Amino acid sequence: MNPNLRVKTGFTAIEALVVVAIVGLLFALLLPAVQFAREASRRSACANNLRQIGVAIQQYEGTTGVLPPGSNGLRAYSAHAMILPYIEELPIFNSINFSSFPQESNRSNRTSIYSKINLFTCPSQPALEMPNVPGVNYAGNTGISSLKPNLEGLFSQGRNQAITFSSIRDGMNATIMFSEITSGYVQNSQSSFRHRVVFSTIGVYSGDDWPGDLLRECNSMDINSQSQISAKKGGYWIKGDYSETLYNHLNNPKLNSCKNQSLVDSGIWTAGSEHGPFVHSLFADGHVSRISENIDPSIWKAIGTRSGGELVSEDF
């Protein structure tokens, strides 16, 4: 053997670059799959949250004989606040001073107002930019009217009305109880996703055709028109009001929400999610379905009423 021959050990620079390129390619191929699996897990957890809320509402109705009100009398506490004892959150329920208002300025309720309830937030929701805002991603269906009180759905705003499961004439498997909403208290929300905010229309609509006129202007609102944004959505689970814990079926999921300019008692508040082109909805019988953002508007309205008499197929 020639002692002057050198045996190569290790990698050349070209070989190292090839290895790095292969690893990078594998990483690029695997990353979307990992992200998809994570989002699938988050979607599953989100739907399961709705199922647990449904069980709590059924237990509440079984105990009291009625569904929890969407807005508890003059103090305007949400259905979420009413079902706390049924989701193992009795200490927070007991901390609420129901004789006072659920406002941030109310010191007697600060503990409950700022408490985050994991069951009320979807794992797909981006982190909130304001640490004192607990966030809420599920809202009660009030029906298809834009006026308060709204009495066609399963929850009412502006009146402590007793609604029961027996009052559902359209079938519990065809009547939505809760749907997802998105929170606007995330970074850059006003320039990213229109379904996270509430616009205020330029016109004030009234008369026989005003819901349609309101809807047309609402859907023409430009997300970049910052001056027309009047509120963010999904902030406080304790408040029984639109943009917080209530929504209606006037507009398809993930489309614009709008207040009827200065008329605080009328408007359009939509369902929405961070999952893609659909939202999860909880039906009165307890099952959860994915509802496409492209659902026929007439069907979306039909499954938003409890006794409208509409016939809806099961494959919507």
N, C-alpha and C positions, 0 to 999 in steps of 0.2 A: 504494500500500500504506500502510495506516495505521501510522505509526511507534509508536503507543501499544499496538498488539497485541503480545502476548508469545507466542512459540512454545513449546509445552511440550516439555521435554526430560527424559529419565529416566523413573522409575516413580513412581507414587503409592504411598502406604502400602498401599492395598488390593491393588494389583497385585503389590507385593512379597510380601505375605502369601499371595496365590494361588500365586505361583511357589514359595515355600517349602513350601506345602502339597503341591503337585504333586511336588516333589523328595522330600519326606518319604514320600509315598505310593509313589513308584517305589522308594525305598530299602526300604520295608517289604515290597514285593512281591518284590524281588530278593534280599533277605537270606536268606530260607529256602532259595531255590534255590542260593545260594552255599554255605550251610552244608550242604545236602544233597550237593552235589558234593564238598565237602571230606570229608565222612564216607564217601561212596562210595569216594573215593580211599584213605582210611584202611582201610576194610574190605578193599579189594583188596590193599593192602600187608600187612595182617594175614594174609590167606589165603596170600599168597605166602611169608610167613615160615614158615608150616607146611609148604608144599611143599619149601622149602629144608631144613628139619629132616628131612623125609622122605627127601630125597636123601642127606643126611649119614648117617642111620641105615642106609640101604641100602648105602652105602659101608662103614660100620663092619661090617655083617653080612658083606659080601663079603670083607672083610679078615680078620676074626676067626672067621667061621663061626657067630656067634651075635649076637643083639640085645644092645645095651648094657643092663646090669642097671638096674632102677629104683632100686636101692639097692645100692651096690657093697660087699658084705660088711659087716663090723662097723663100718667107718668111715662108712658111709652116704653115699657120694658118688652124685650123681644121674646119670641117663643123659645129661643136658645136659653134665655135666663130661666124660663119656667121649667125646662126639662133637666136642669143641672142635677137635681137629686137622683135622676134616673140614669145618669152617665158617670156615677161615682165622683161627683164634684159637689157634694153636700156642704163642705166647709166654705166654698166660694159662694154658694147659694145663701148660706146663713150670714155671710158678711154683707149682703146687699141690703141697703135701707130702701125698701120699696115705697116708703112714704115720701121719698125725695126723688129728684130727677137723675137719670143716668147720664150726667154730663161730667166732662173732665174737670170743671171748676168746682164740682161738688166734692168736698173733702170726705164726707161720710161714705162715699162710694169709690174712692180712689183705688182701694185694694182690688175690688172686683172689676172695675173698668179697665185697669191695666193688666189684668191677669190673662195670660195666653192659655187657651184651651186647645190642646192638640187635636182633639176630635173635630173642632170647628175649622181647621186649616188643612188645605190640600198639600201634600208633600211636593207637588210640582210647582207650587207658588214660589217665585223668587223671594229672596230675603228682603224684608222690609227695611226701608232706610231710616225709619223713625222708631227708636227702641221702645217708646211708650205706647205704640199702637200695636195691640195684640193681633189684629188681623182676623178676618172671617171670610170663608170661601164657599159657604152654603147659605142659601136664602129660601124663604118660604114663598110659595106661589099664591099671588093674590087674585089671579084671574086675567081678564082681557079688557077691563076698563082702566082708563087713565085717571079716573077721579078717585079721591078719597072721600068716604071709605069705599073700598073696593070689595065687593061681596060675592063675586062669582067663583073665586078660588077656594083654597082651604084655609087661608089666613087673611085677616083683615087688618087694614091700617087706618087708624083714626077712630076705631070703635071696638070696644071689647065685646065682640059678638060671639055667641056660643055656636060653634060649628061642630058637627058630629060626623063620624064615619057613616052613620045611617042616612045622612043628608046627601051622600054621593050617589046620584041617580045614574050617572054615566058609566058606572063600573069602576071599582077600585083599581083594577089593572089597566085602566085607560085614563086615569086622572093623576096628574103630577102633583106631588106634595112639596118636594124640595128640588132645587137645581143648583149647580155650581155657579158662582160668580167670581170675578177676579178682583184683586186688590190694587188700587191705584197708588198705594203708599210704598212703591218700589222705585228705585232709581231710574230716572229718564222715562217714567211711565207716560208722561204727557206727550212725548214725542215718539213713542214706540207703538203702543197698542190702544186703539180707540175704545176697546171694550173695558178698559180699566177706569175710565173717567165718565163724568156726566156733563153734557153740554147744556147750555142755556140758549133756547132759540131766540132769534131776533124778533120774530113776530109773536103776538099774543093771540092764540087761537080759541075761538068759541063758535057757537052755532051748530047746525045739524051735521056739517061735514068736517068739523074741526079735528077729530082724531086722525082722519086721513091726511089733512093738511099738515098737522103737527108731525106725522110720521114722515111725510115727504121732505119737509125741511130738515128733520132730524137726521135722516140718512144722507143728506147732502152736506152735512157739516164736515169741515176739513179738520183733521186732527192737528194740523199745524196752526189753526186759528186759536192761539192760546187764550185770547181775550174771551172766547166763548165757552171756555171750560169753567164750570161753576162748582164742581165738587169732585172728589175722588171716591172710589168705591171700596167696599170691603175693609173698613177700618175697625169697627167696634161691634163685637157680637152681642153686647148687652142692649144696644139701641134698637127698638122696634120701629124701623123706618126704612123707606126706600134708600137705595145705594148702600145700605148697611146690611140688613138681614131680610129684606123683602124685594121681590121683583115681580114683573108682570109679563104677559104673553103677547103684548102688542107688536113687538119686533122680534125677528128671528134671533136665535142665539148668536152672540159675538158681534152683532151689529150695534149701532150707536144707542146710547141712553141719553135722553134729553128731558130737561125740565121745561115746562111751558112758560118760558120767560119768567115773568114776575109772579105767576100763579103757582104758589108752592103746593097747592092741592091737586095738581094734575101734571102728568108727564109719562115718559116711557123709560122703563128700567129693565135692562135685558140680562139674560143669563150669559155666562161666559166661562172660559177655562183656559189653561195654559198647555193643554194636551195636543192641540192641533185642531182639525176642522170638526170638532164635536164637543158636547158637554155631557157629563153624567147627570141623570135625573132620577130621583127617587119617586116611585109611584106609591099610591095610597095602600096598596096591598103589600108593600115592603120590598118589591124587586127594584133593581137599579138597571137602567138601560143607557146606552150611548145614543144621543140624539144629534144628528148631523146638523151643521150650521145651514145646510141647504135644504132642510126639511120644508115641505110645502107649508106656506104660512097659514093656510086654512086648517091644516092638521095640527100645527103648533098651537093655534088658538083653541082648537077642539079639546086637546088634552090638557089645556089650561083651565077648563071649567069643570065644575063638579056635577052640574045638572043642566047642561045646555042642550041635551038631547041629540048631540051629534053622533053619527055612526063612524067609528074609526076601526080600520083593519089592524090586525096584530103585527103586520110587517112594516109599519111606518118607520 
